[in-house]
Amino acid sequence: MTGIADMEGKRFRRPGDTSGAVAVYHEDGDVVWAVVEGGEVRRGSVTGNRAADGVLRMGYTIVLASGEIICGFSVSTPEVTEQGVLRLREEWERFGLHAASGVSYIEEVVR
């Protein structure tokens, strides 16, 4: 998808998860970042850049309520659902003790 809307101030969370973490995105040119809080996440930050095709390549660090620190990298591809909601398809890789990889989705919280 090209020409995605400005990410500034957009809020994302896992579909159907109304009490979990929310990521609030910001941008300056091709640099994109988000602050993540809520649910099991005490504090998280995501920082990276957006390519011309709209794909986000970002590193992340998250501190969970348990005190565990998680870090990794993700490639997020913007999609639009049938309902017109902006969704990010995240291909992620977690580093460290609990190394893992996978695909997950977050959707814009429409107010």
Secondary structure by P-SEA (a helix, b strand, c coil): ccccccccccccccccccccbbbbbbbcccccccccccccccbbbbbbbbcccccccccccccccccbbbbbbbbbbbbbcccbbbbbbccccccccccbbbbbbbbbbcc
